[in-house]
Amino acid sequence: MLGKIILALIALGLALFLLRRALGGTKPSEPASKAQDPGYVRLRSCRICGAHVPQSEAILRGEHAYCGIAHAQQGESE
């Protein structure tokens, strides 16, 4: 009796596995890249203090990013 129950559970599990596979699975589709995700914000690290600032708010001087005008001026004087 126990063997029949175990066999039935294995058959049911196999059937569910094959059904999911045939329907394409239930995984949510992932964005192609993080940049396409509307909630994604690229952060830059301040050269002076290391604070992380959104790229849109960072002060960029060449390849360096700064969190504020004071650190940008300090970086230029170094």
C-alpha positions as a Markdown table, in Angstrom:
| # | Residue | x | y | z |
|---|---|---|---|---|
| 1 | Met | 0.0 | 0.0 | 0.0 |
| 2 | Leu | 2.8 | 2.4 | 1.0 |
| 3 | Gly | 4.6 | 1.6 | -2.2 |
| 4 | Lys | 1.6 | 2.6 | -4.3 |
| 5 | Ile | 1.3 | 5.9 | -2.6 |
| 6 | Ile | 5.0 | 6.7 | -3.1 |
| 7 | Leu | 4.7 | 5.6 | -6.8 |
| 8 | Ala | 1.7 | 7.9 | -7.2 |
| 9 | Leu | 3.5 | 10.9 | -5.7 |
| 10 | Ile | 6.5 | 10.3 | -7.9 |
| 11 | Ala | 4.2 | 10.1 | -11.0 |
| 12 | Leu | 2.4 | 13.3 | -9.9 |
| 13 | Gly | 5.6 | 15.1 | -9.4 |
| 14 | Leu | 6.9 | 14.0 | -12.8 |
| 15 | Ala | 3.7 | 15.1 | -14.5 |
| 16 | Leu | 3.8 | 18.6 | -12.8 |
| 17 | Phe | 7.5 | 18.9 | -13.8 |
| 18 | Leu | 6.7 | 18.1 | -17.5 |
| 19 | Leu | 3.7 | 20.3 | -17.5 |
| 20 | Arg | 5.7 | 23.3 | -16.2 |
| 21 | Arg | 8.4 | 22.6 | -18.7 |
| 22 | Ala | 6.0 | 22.4 | -21.6 |
| 23 | Leu | 4.3 | 25.7 | -20.6 |
| 24 | Gly | 7.6 | 27.5 | -20.4 |
| 25 | Gly | 8.0 | 27.6 | -16.6 |
| 26 | Thr | 6.8 | 30.1 | -14.1 |
| 27 | Lys | 10.0 | 32.2 | -13.8 |
| 28 | Pro | 9.4 | 36.0 | -14.2 |
| 29 | Ser | 11.2 | 37.5 | -17.1 |
| 30 | Glu | 14.3 | 39.4 | -16.1 |
| 31 | Pro | 15.2 | 42.7 | -17.7 |
| 32 | Ala | 17.9 | 42.5 | -20.4 |
| 33 | Ser | 20.1 | 44.7 | -18.4 |
| 34 | Lys | 20.0 | 46.7 | -15.2 |
| 35 | Ala | 20.0 | 50.0 | -17.1 |
| 36 | Gln | 16.6 | 49.1 | -18.6 |
| 37 | Asp | 15.1 | 48.6 | -15.1 |
| 38 | Pro | 13.2 | 51.9 | -14.3 |
| 39 | Gly | 14.2 | 51.6 | -10.6 |
| 40 | Tyr | 17.9 | 51.3 | -11.4 |
| 41 | Val | 20.1 | 54.2 | -10.4 |
| 42 | Arg | 23.8 | 54.2 | -11.2 |
| 43 | Leu | 25.9 | 55.4 | -8.2 |
| 44 | Arg | 29.2 | 57.1 | -8.3 |
| 45 | Ser | 31.7 | 57.2 | -5.4 |
| 46 | Cys | 33.0 | 60.5 | -4.3 |
| 47 | Arg | 36.8 | 60.7 | -4.8 |
| 48 | Ile | 37.3 | 62.6 | -1.5 |
| 49 | Cys | 35.0 | 60.9 | 1.1 |
| 50 | Gly | 33.8 | 57.8 | -0.7 |
| 51 | Ala | 30.1 | 58.7 | -0.4 |
| 52 | His | 27.9 | 57.1 | -3.0 |
| 53 | Val | 25.9 | 59.6 | -5.0 |
| 54 | Pro | 23.5 | 59.0 | -7.9 |
| 55 | Gln | 25.3 | 59.8 | -11.1 |
| 56 | Ser | 22.7 | 62.4 | -12.0 |
| 57 | Glu | 23.5 | 64.4 | -8.8 |
| 58 | Ala | 27.3 | 63.8 | -8.8 |
| 59 | Ile | 29.7 | 66.6 | -9.9 |
| 60 | Leu | 31.9 | 65.1 | -12.6 |
| 61 | Arg | 35.4 | 66.4 | -13.2 |
| 62 | Gly | 37.0 | 64.3 | -15.9 |
| 63 | Glu | 36.8 | 60.7 | -14.8 |
| 64 | His | 36.3 | 61.6 | -11.1 |
| 65 | Ala | 33.0 | 62.1 | -9.3 |
| 66 | Tyr | 32.4 | 64.2 | -6.2 |
| 67 | Cys | 29.5 | 64.4 | -3.8 |
| 68 | Gly | 29.4 | 68.2 | -3.6 |
| 69 | Ile | 31.0 | 71.4 | -4.9 |
| 70 | Ala | 33.4 | 71.6 | -1.9 |
| 71 | His | 34.8 | 68.2 | -2.6 |
| 72 | Ala | 35.0 | 69.0 | -6.3 |
| 73 | Gln | 37.1 | 72.1 | -5.5 |
| 74 | Gln | 39.2 | 70.2 | -3.1 |
| 75 | Gly | 39.9 | 67.5 | -5.7 |
| 76 | Glu | 40.8 | 70.1 | -8.3 |
| 77 | Ser | 43.4 | 71.7 | -5.9 |
| 78 | Glu | 45.1 | 68.4 | -5.3 |
